[in-house]
Amino acid sequence: MQHVIIVIHLMLVLALIGVVLLQRSEGGGLGIGSTGGFMTSRGTANVLTRATAILAGLFFVTSLMLSVLAGINRKPTSILQGGQSAPTAPSAPAPLGGGGGGGLLNQLQGGQAPAAPTAPSGPQVPQSK
C-alpha cells in the first residue's frame, strides 16, 4: 500500500514541477511569457492556476497518508537495548592520592583490580602461529 502511494506521490511531484514551470513568468526569464499559443494568456493562466492548486492539494493529501502509514507500525523502543533497569546512583569517589593500589583508573573504578579477560563466546578468528 505504501509503495503505491509513494509512486502516486512522485508522479504528483513531477506533474507539479511541470505545471509550475509552464506558468507565465512575470519577468519572462524562461522565454515563454506572452507568446500566442492555443489559448489566450488569460485562459492559460486560469487553467494552470487551477491545475497547480489541485496538484498541490493532492500532494498534501498523499504526504499526510504517507506520514500516517509510517506511524502505524512504529513501536516505542529504548535507546539502551541491553535490558538494564533504572540507572544507579554513583557511589562516593575514592580518594585519588592513596589507598589500595593500581593507579588512577583502578581508583576511579572503585579500587577493584582488573579482572582477567574472559574467553569470547562467539566464533574465533583463526590466528597464525
C-alpha positions as CSV (number, residue, x, y, z in Angstrom):
1,M,0.0,0.0,0.0
2,Q,2.7,2.4,1.0
3,H,4.7,1.7,-2.3
4,V,1.6,2.6,-4.4
5,I,1.2,5.9,-2.5
6,I,4.9,6.7,-2.9
7,V,4.6,6.1,-6.7
8,I,1.5,8.4,-6.9
9,H,3.3,10.9,-4.7
10,L,6.3,11.0,-7.0
11,M,4.1,11.4,-10.1
12,L,2.3,14.3,-8.4
13,V,5.7,15.9,-7.7
14,L,6.8,15.7,-11.3
15,A,3.4,17.0,-12.6
16,L,3.5,19.9,-10.1
17,I,7.0,20.8,-11.2
18,G,5.9,20.7,-14.8
19,V,2.8,22.8,-14.3
20,V,4.7,25.4,-12.2
21,L,7.4,25.7,-14.9
22,L,4.7,26.2,-17.6
23,Q,3.1,29.2,-15.9
24,R,3.8,32.6,-17.3
25,S,6.7,34.3,-15.6
26,E,6.4,38.0,-14.9
27,G,9.9,38.7,-15.9
28,G,9.9,36.5,-19.0
29,G,13.0,34.7,-17.9
30,L,12.0,31.4,-19.4
31,G,11.1,32.9,-22.8
32,I,7.5,31.6,-22.8
33,G,5.9,34.7,-21.3
34,S,3.4,36.1,-23.8
35,T,3.7,34.0,-26.9
36,G,0.5,33.3,-28.7
37,G,-0.5,29.7,-28.3
38,F,-3.6,27.6,-28.5
39,M,-5.2,29.5,-25.7
40,T,-5.3,33.1,-24.7
41,S,-2.9,34.2,-21.9
42,R,-5.8,34.7,-19.5
43,G,-7.3,31.3,-20.2
44,T,-4.0,29.6,-19.8
45,A,-3.4,31.3,-16.5
46,N,-6.7,30.2,-15.2
47,V,-6.1,26.5,-16.2
48,L,-2.6,26.4,-14.9
49,T,-3.5,28.1,-11.7
50,R,-6.4,25.6,-11.1
51,A,-4.1,22.7,-12.1
52,T,-1.4,23.9,-9.7
53,A,-4.0,24.2,-6.8
54,I,-5.4,20.7,-7.5
55,L,-1.9,19.1,-7.7
56,A,-0.8,20.9,-4.6
57,G,-3.9,19.6,-2.7
58,L,-3.3,16.1,-3.9
59,F,0.4,16.4,-2.9
60,F,-0.6,17.5,0.6
61,V,-3.1,14.5,0.9
62,T,-0.5,11.9,-0.2
63,S,2.0,13.4,2.2
64,L,-0.4,13.1,5.1
65,M,-1.3,9.5,4.0
66,L,2.4,8.6,3.9
67,S,3.1,10.0,7.3
68,V,0.1,8.2,8.8
69,L,1.1,4.9,7.3
70,A,4.7,5.3,8.5
71,G,3.5,5.9,12.1
72,I,1.1,2.9,12.2
73,N,3.7,0.2,12.9
74,R,6.0,2.3,14.9
75,K,6.7,0.9,18.4
76,P,8.4,2.8,21.1
77,T,11.9,1.5,21.6
78,S,14.6,2.2,24.1
79,I,17.9,3.7,23.3
80,L,19.5,1.2,25.6
81,Q,19.0,-2.3,24.2
82,G,20.9,-4.1,26.9
83,G,17.9,-4.7,29.2
84,Q,19.3,-2.5,32.0
85,S,16.8,-1.3,34.6
86,A,16.9,2.1,36.1
87,P,20.2,3.9,36.3
88,T,22.0,3.6,39.6
89,A,23.4,6.5,41.6
90,P,27.2,6.8,41.6
91,S,29.0,5.8,44.7
92,A,31.2,8.1,46.7
93,P,34.5,8.6,44.9
94,A,37.6,7.1,46.4
95,P,40.5,9.4,47.4
96,L,42.8,9.9,44.5
97,G,46.0,10.1,46.4
98,G,46.1,7.0,48.5
99,G,44.9,3.6,49.5
100,G,44.8,0.3,47.7
101,G,46.8,0.3,44.6
102,G,46.8,0.0,41.0
103,G,46.6,3.6,39.8
104,L,44.1,6.3,39.0
105,L,41.9,4.1,36.7
106,N,41.5,1.4,39.4
107,Q,40.7,4.0,42.0
108,L,38.1,5.5,39.8
109,Q,36.5,2.1,39.2
110,G,36.2,1.6,42.9
111,G,39.6,0.1,43.8
112,Q,38.9,-3.2,42.2
113,A,41.8,-4.9,40.5
114,P,41.3,-5.6,36.8
115,A,39.8,-9.0,36.1
116,A,41.4,-11.5,33.8
117,P,39.9,-11.3,30.3
118,T,37.3,-14.0,29.6
119,A,37.1,-16.1,26.5
120,P,34.7,-14.6,24.0
121,S,31.5,-16.7,23.4
122,G,31.3,-16.1,19.7
123,P,33.2,-17.6,16.8
124,Q,37.0,-17.3,16.9
125,V,39.2,-15.7,14.2
126,P,42.0,-18.0,13.2
127,Q,45.4,-16.6,14.2
128,S,48.7,-17.6,12.6
129,K,51.4,-19.0,14.8
